[in-house]
């Protein structure tokens, strides 16, 4: 039987604080619930029809009387609350130690070693928005030739450079040097090349030549099981970077959320079986980290408007799963990710309807279920919920 599973990650759309949220400074965080509370007229009827308002703990949304989908939530077993941690856990990798973050910038010993290896001084070394930091330091970068270093709430070491000052290959080589350095006690999840164009303030614009250098997963993932079974493993958005390409048989980058939906639909049309894994990052990158509540709400409504297209593109045996990787509540004072439950919504023409999965003990149940749906034997952690939904 041909079947494809489409997993769409609404990046940072958490649905309420986890029991240990206080340890992470996230008491009171509830990304989706607080957006619904703060934005007048907020409406996501298609997600509500799947059952998102019926999930335990979800607030301020309509609870559909007879949801056509299957709904529940997942707690997080891994330590941390970032992109890699969440996605890896979905695919069967549990992090016992959180990846390092650097809220005060990188210590001098790291920067001294990095500067010695690249043969240049650096600028920045702060927590910053990528667009703001190039506006602030772009002209000095052009004058000196020094790359701009910055980080964020994620476990990342980001290097911004003008493509006409530091050629792409040189920038990528700097990232490779940093990637080799930032392991062990200094381990970060991703080193990211952030090239831009423009020669003066007000004209700087980031280019599409971003490249992520991630850690390799510590054990075999659901993606590798799929590709080793001879099935397509198609990645949409930053999935390939998150998993360093391991297990990915086809990948496409995206410009924004709506382009991500378009590319997902294209993948669904061109594949009759296998696994399509999509990340829609705008919720987090453009709105969560910038505390843009209205923008976040609009982005959710835009996705909701496209959901009928995604459902219509499913074959009779196909399965759609919608989830998130962490929270990033734009209504709270900070701009960091938040330690939250994530939603699990499942839909398929031949699946049961109005099934409450309750609270799943780990994002890993998602990957386990996907492999079960594709009839792939595996040793992943987690507990499949296939028998509850088929």
N, C-alpha and C positions, 0 to 999 in steps of 0.2 A: 504493500500500500504506500503510495506516494504521500508524503506529508512534509510540510515545512512549518517551522516554528519561528515566529517573528517576535523578538524581544525588544521593546522600545523603552529606553531609560530616559525619563523626564528628569534631567540632571538637577538635583537639589530639591525636588518636590517632596519633602518630608511631610509627615502627617501627625506630628506630636512627639514630645520629648520621651526618650527612653528612660527607664528607671535609673540609669547611672548618669543622666544628663548633667546633673549638678557637678559631677567630677570634671566635666569639660567646660564648665561655665555657661551651660545652656539651659538652665532652669527657665521654664516658661516658653521655650521655643516651640512653635507650631506653624511651620511654613504655610501650608495650605489653609489651615483653619484661620490663622491670623489675617491672611490676605482676604479671605472671604468675609471676615468680620470688618475689615477696614475699608473695603472698596464697595461703594454703593452700586447696586445693580450687577454685581459680579455674577456671571452665569456660565456654567459648564454642563449643559443638559445631557450631552452625549456621554460624558464620563459618569454623570449621575445615573444614567440609564444602565450603565454597566454595573453600578453598585458602589461607586466611590463614597457616596454619602452614608452607606450602610456599614462601612468598616468601623470596627470598634475604635472609639476614641476620636473619630473624625467629627469636627464641629462646624456649624454654620453653613452646611450644605443640605440640599434636599435629599431626603432619604426615600428612594424610589420604592414603591409598594411591591413591585414584582420585577426586580432587576433581571436583565437578560444575560448578565455576565456572572462570573464567579469572583468573589472578592475576599480580601483579607489583608493582613499586614505582616511584615517581617521585622523581628528584632535583629540586632547586629551582634554577632559573636566576636568579631575582630576588635582589636583595640584601635581606636582612631575614628575619624569622621571625614575622610577625604575621598577623592575620586578613585584612586587606585585601590584603596582599602575596600570600598563598596563594590566596585566592579569585580575585583578579584574574588571577593567572597561569593558573589553571584555565580562565579565560574568554578567554585570549589576550593579556593585558597584562603585559609584563615590566618590572619596576622595576630600573633600572640603579643608582639611589641609594636606600639604605634610608630609610624614613620616620623622622622624628625621634622619639626617645623622650626622656623627661626623668626619669631615675632620681633626681635630686635636687630635683625640683619645677621649676617654670617660673622662668626668670630674671626679675629685678626689672623689667627694661624691658618685658617682656610683660605682667606683672601691673599695672604702672603705667598702661600704655596701656589695658588692659581695664577697670580700675577707673574711669579717667577717662571712658571711653565709656559705661559702665553707670550712672555716678553713685553708686556705692557702693564701700565697702571690701569685702574678701573674707576668708574664713577658710580655713585648711588649707594648700593649695598643697604637698601631699606625695604620695608614693606610698602608696596605702592601699586596703584592701578597702572597697567601697561600704557594706556593712552596718556595718562597724566605725567608719567615719568619721562616719556620722550618729549613732551612739551616743555618740561622743566629743564631737562639736561641735554636735549637734542643738539642745540647749537654748540654747547661746550664739547659734546662728543665729536661733532664735525671738526671743531677747531683742534682738538687734541688727538683724535683717533682712539681714545680710550673707550672700550665697551661699557655699556650701562648694565649694572647688575642689580636685580631686585627679586623679591620673593612675595609671597602672598599667604593667605590662610592655609593654602595647600602646602604639601611637602614638595616644594619646587625651588630650583635655582634657575632663574631666567636671565638670559643675556640678550639685550636689545642692541642692535647696531644698524646704522644706515648702510644699505647695500652698495652705495657708491663710495663709502669710506672703508668698510670692512667687507670684502667680497663674500658671497654666501659660503663658498667652500671653506674660507678661513673661519667664518662664524661657526659653521658646523664642526670644524675641527676643535675650536675652543670648547664647544659643548661636549665633544667626545672626551676631551681632557678632564672637564669637570665631572663627567659621568664616571670616569675611572677613579677619581678622587673620592667622590661622595658615596662611600660605602661603609659598612661596619658601623662604628659609633657615630659617624658623620652621615649616615645613609639618608638620602632624600629619594622620594618616589620618582620624580622626573626632573631632568634638565631640559630646558626649553629654549630653542632659538627663536628670537622675536625680531626679525628683520623689518625695517621700515624704509620709506622713501621721503623725499622732501629736504630742502636745504635751509629752511628757516621756520621759526615758531609760527604756528598757525597753518602751516602747510604739511606738517608731518602726518604720514598715514602708514599704518602697518600693512605689509604686503601679505600675500597668500603663501609665502615661502616658510611659514612657521614649520618647525620640526621638533618633535618630542623624543627625548632619549630616556626611556623608562627603565626601571628595574625589570629583570625577568621574573616571572612568577616562580615561587619557590617549589611548586609541585605541578603535576600535570593538571590541565584545566579542561573544562567542558568543551572549549573550542578545539583542543587537540584531539579529544575523543571523537568529535564530529568529523574532522578532516581525515583522521586515520581510518574511519569507517567508510571512507570514499564518498562522503557527502559534501556538498558545498557549505563552506563556512564564510558567509559574506558579512563584511564589517562596514558600517556606515558611520561617518564622523570619526571621532578620535579613538574608536575601539582598537584599531590596529596598533596605535601608539601605546595604549594602555597595556596591551599584552605583548608588546615588542614583536608583533607579527606572528607569534607562535600559534599555529593552528589555523591562521587566516588564509583562505584560498583566494579571496577576492576582496578588494577594499576600495572605497571611494570617499573622498573628502567632501565636506559641505561648507557652504558660506554662512548659513544661518538655519534656524529651526525649520522654516518652510522649505528650504532647499533640502534639508534632511528628510522631511516627509516625502518630497518629490523623489529623492534618490531611493528611499525605502520602497516606494511604490514601484519604481523601475526594477529594483532587485526582486520584488515579489512577482512581477510579470515575467521576469527572465528565468526564475527558478521554480521548479515544481516540487522540490524537496530540499531538505537541509535546514540550516539555521541562519537566520538573518538577525544581526545584532546591531542595534542603532543607539547612538547617544545623541540627544538633543541638548546642547550645552548652553543655549542662550539664557534659559531660566536662571542658571547659576552665574555665568560670566557677565551677562549684560545687566541683570536686574537684582539678583540676590546679593552679590558682593557690593553693589552700588546702592543698596537700600531703596531701590526704585519699586515701590509697592504697586503703583498704577501700571508701570511697564510690565511687571511680573504678571499681574492679573490679565493684562491684554494678551500677553504671550500664551498664557494658559487657555484663554478663550480662542485664540487663533488655532492652537492645536486641537481643541475640542471641535472646532468647525471642520477640521480635516479628518476627524476620526471616522465618520461614515465612509469616506473614500477608502481608508485602510481596511475597514471591515468588508467592504464590497469587493476588494481585491483578493480576499482570502478564498482559497479553494475549499471544497466541501470538507476535507480532512485537516485543513490547516488550523493552527492555533496562534492567537495573538496574546502576548503577555505585556502588560504595561506596569512599570515599577519606577523606582528612583534609587539613588546611590547614597544619599545623605540628605540633610536639610540645609537651608541657607535662608533663614527667616528675615525678610527685608524690613519687617516691622520692629525688630529689636535694635538696640543702640549699636551693637558691633556689626562688623561686616564679615565675620568668620563663618565657616560652615557650622551647622548645629547637629548635635547628636540626637537623631530622631528615628522613629519607626518609618518604614517606607511602605507605600501601598502596593498591593498585588491585585491586579485586575486581569482576568483571563476570559477570552471569548473565542468561540468557534461554533460553526453552524451545527456540528454534531456533538457538541459538548452539552452537559447539563446546564441548567439555568438556576439562578438564585441560590447558589451554594456559598455558604459562609465558611471560608478556610480558617477563620479565627486568627490567632497570633502564631506565626511560624517561628520556630527557634533557629533563626539564621537565614541570611540571604541565600545561603548555599542550597536551600530547598528548591530555589528557582532553577539552578543549573541541573540539579539532580532530576527534577521533573522533566526538563527539556530532553535530557538524554533518554529518559524513560519513554517519553512520547515518540522519540525517534528509534526506539528499540535498540539502544546501544548499551551493552553491558559496560559497567564502570565501577571504579573503586572510590568515587568522590565521596566526601563527607556530605551530610544532609539527608533529608527524608523526602522522597518523592510524594507529591499529592495527586499523581495521575489517576489513581483508583477512585479518588473522590470526585473527579470532574468528567471522566470519559463515560 
